[in-house]
Amino acid sequence: MPRRTAAQRHQDSTPAYAPGSESGNDLLDALMAFHHPTRRWLAELLDIEGPASVGRLAGRTGLAVGSVSHHLKALHRHGFIEPAPDLAQDTRESWWRSARRPLTWSADDFESGSAARRIAGAAEAENFRHQVRAVGQWLGHADEVDADWRRAASSTDTVVPATRAQLADLAERLREVTESWAGECLDDQELRPQEQRLPIRLVLRAFPSGPVRP
C-alpha cells in the first residue's frame, strides 16, 4: 500500500474557513485551541525558531511524538500553523511552519453567564498568564542578553484620567502603530537578512486601574 503524502495526512485538520474570519462557535474553538499552554508553546517555537518536524519538536520540548502531533493538528485546524512538506527529507516526515493570522475577541461579545462567555473569559485569563510567564522569563534571563539589547527594551506604566472614548482612541492608535511597526520589521528582515535580530515580544495593555495593592 503506497504511503500517503503529507497533504493527504493533514486533510483531516485542514481549516474549514479562512483563519481570522471566524465567529461564534468557530471563534470559541479557535480560542480553546490556541490558549492551551502546550499548543501556544509549540506555535511560538515554530514562529520564533522556524519550521520543524514533529520529531524535532518532540526533542525540543520533551513531549512524546504522538502528543506533539495531536497538538499540531489542533493548531492547523484553526490556521495557526501549516504543513511544510517541501522541507521533508522523505514522506515519513511531517514538517510544519508558522502561519501568521489575526485572533481578536472580547468576552463582552457573548451573553453574560453563558458557556461561550466563560470560554472567552478563560482564554483572556490564560492569555494574561502567558504574558506574565513571558515577562518572568525575560526578567530571569535578561543578564544573558547583550547590554545594548537590554537598554533598547522598555516598559511604561502611566495612569491618567480619561474618558471611555479616549481609552478606545488610545487602543486604536496603539493597534495601528504596532501593526505598522511589525510590518516594517518583517519587510526589513527580507531586505537585510544579515542584520542581527532577536524575537521581540510587545505586550500592550491599557485599562481602568486603581492603586495596585502590594
C-alpha positions in Angstrom: 0.0 0.0 0.0 1.6 3.3 -1.0 2.4 5.8 1.8 0.1 8.8 2.0 1.6 12.2 1.0 1.9 14.9 3.6 -1.1 16.7 2.1 -3.2 13.6 2.4 -2.1 13.0 6.0 -3.2 16.5 7.0 -6.5 16.7 5.2 -8.5 15.9 8.4 -7.1 19.0 10.1 -7.3 21.5 7.1 -9.1 24.7 8.2 -12.7 24.7 7.2 -12.8 28.5 6.9 -10.4 31.5 6.3 -8.5 31.9 9.5 -9.3 35.3 11.1 -12.8 35.4 9.7 -14.4 33.0 12.3 -17.1 34.0 14.7 -19.5 32.2 17.1 -18.6 28.6 17.9 -15.7 28.6 15.3 -14.1 31.5 17.2 -14.6 29.7 20.5 -13.0 26.6 19.1 -10.0 28.7 17.9 -9.6 30.3 21.3 -9.6 26.9 23.0 -7.1 25.5 20.5 -4.6 28.4 20.9 -4.9 29.1 24.6 -3.7 25.7 25.7 -0.2 26.3 27.2 1.5 23.5 25.3 -0.1 24.4 22.0 0.8 28.1 22.5 4.4 26.9 23.2 4.6 24.8 20.0 3.1 27.6 17.9 5.7 30.1 19.3 8.5 27.6 18.7 7.6 27.4 15.0 7.1 31.1 14.8 10.3 32.2 16.6 12.7 29.3 15.8 11.4 28.4 12.4 9.9 25.3 10.7 10.4 22.0 12.3 9.4 18.4 12.0 7.3 16.6 14.6 10.4 14.7 15.7 12.4 17.8 16.2 9.6 19.5 18.2 9.4 16.4 20.4 13.1 16.5 21.0 13.0 20.3 21.7 10.1 20.0 24.2 10.5 16.6 25.7 6.9 15.7 24.7 6.0 12.4 23.1 5.8 12.4 19.3 2.1 11.4 19.4 1.3 14.3 21.8 3.1 16.8 19.6 1.2 15.5 16.5 -2.1 15.8 18.4 -1.5 19.4 19.4 -0.2 20.4 16.0 -3.4 19.1 14.3 -5.5 21.4 16.6 -3.3 24.4 15.7 -3.5 23.5 12.0 -7.3 23.1 12.1 -7.6 26.8 13.1 -4.9 28.2 10.8 -2.1 28.9 13.4 0.3 26.6 11.6 0.5 24.9 8.2 2.3 21.8 6.8 5.7 22.3 5.2 6.1 19.2 3.1 8.8 20.9 0.9 11.2 20.6 3.9 10.8 16.9 4.5 13.6 14.6 3.5 11.2 11.7 2.8 7.4 11.1 3.0 7.6 9.7 6.6 8.5 13.2 8.0 5.8 15.7 8.9 7.2 19.3 8.9 5.3 22.4 10.0 5.7 26.1 9.8 4.0 29.1 11.5 1.1 30.8 9.7 0.6 34.3 11.0 -3.0 35.1 11.4 -5.1 37.5 13.5 -7.1 36.5 16.6 -9.2 39.1 18.3 -12.2 38.7 20.6 -14.0 40.2 23.6 -15.8 38.3 26.3 -18.4 41.0 26.1 -19.4 39.7 22.7 -21.0 36.7 24.4 -24.1 36.6 26.7 -23.3 37.0 30.3 -23.4 33.8 32.2 -23.2 31.6 29.1 -20.7 28.9 28.4 -19.4 30.9 25.5 -18.8 33.9 27.8 -16.9 31.6 30.2 -14.7 30.2 27.4 -13.9 33.7 26.1 -13.1 34.9 29.6 -10.9 31.8 30.3 -9.0 32.5 27.0 -8.4 36.1 28.1 -7.2 34.9 31.5 -4.8 32.3 30.0 -3.5 34.9 27.6 -2.6 37.1 30.5 -0.9 34.2 32.3 1.1 33.6 29.2 2.2 37.2 29.1 3.1 37.1 32.8 5.2 34.0 32.2 6.9 35.7 29.2 7.8 38.8 31.4 9.1 36.5 34.1 11.2 34.6 31.7 12.7 37.9 30.4 13.4 39.2 33.9 15.0 35.9 34.9 17.3 35.7 31.8 17.9 39.4 30.9 21.5 39.2 32.0 22.2 36.6 29.3 21.3 39.2 26.6 23.8 41.9 25.4 23.5 45.1 27.5 22.7 47.2 24.4 19.6 45.0 23.8 18.6 45.4 27.4 18.8 49.2 27.2 16.7 49.1 24.0 13.9 47.2 25.8 11.3 49.3 27.5 8.4 49.3 30.0 5.8 52.0 30.5 3.4 52.5 33.4 1.2 55.6 33.1 -2.0 56.4 34.9 -4.1 59.4 33.8 -7.8 60.3 34.0 -9.5 59.6 30.6 -13.0 59.2 29.1 -14.2 56.0 27.6 -13.8 57.5 24.1 -10.2 58.5 24.9 -9.4 55.0 26.1 -10.9 53.5 22.9 -8.9 56.0 20.8 -5.7 55.0 22.6 -6.3 51.3 21.9 -6.8 52.1 18.2 -3.7 54.2 18.0 -1.6 51.6 19.6 -3.0 48.9 17.3 -2.2 51.0 14.2 1.4 51.8 15.5 2.0 48.1 16.4 0.8 46.7 13.1 2.8 49.3 11.2 6.0 48.7 13.2 5.6 44.9 12.9 5.2 45.2 9.1 8.3 47.3 8.8 10.3 44.8 10.8 9.2 41.9 8.6 9.9 43.9 5.4 13.4 44.9 6.7 14.2 41.3 7.5 13.6 40.5 3.8 15.8 43.4 2.7 18.6 43.0 5.3 18.7 39.3 6.4 22.3 39.8 7.6 21.4 42.1 10.5 21.3 40.6 14.0 17.8 40.1 15.2 16.1 38.8 18.3 12.4 37.8 18.7 10.7 40.8 20.3 7.5 40.4 22.3 5.3 43.5 22.5 2.6 43.4 25.2 0.4 46.5 25.5 -2.4 46.8 28.0 -4.5 49.9 28.7 -7.3 49.6 31.1 -9.0 51.3 34.1 -6.9 50.6 37.1 -6.9 51.9 40.7 -3.9 51.7 43.1 -2.2 48.3 42.8 -2.1 46.6 46.2 1.4 45.2 47.1 
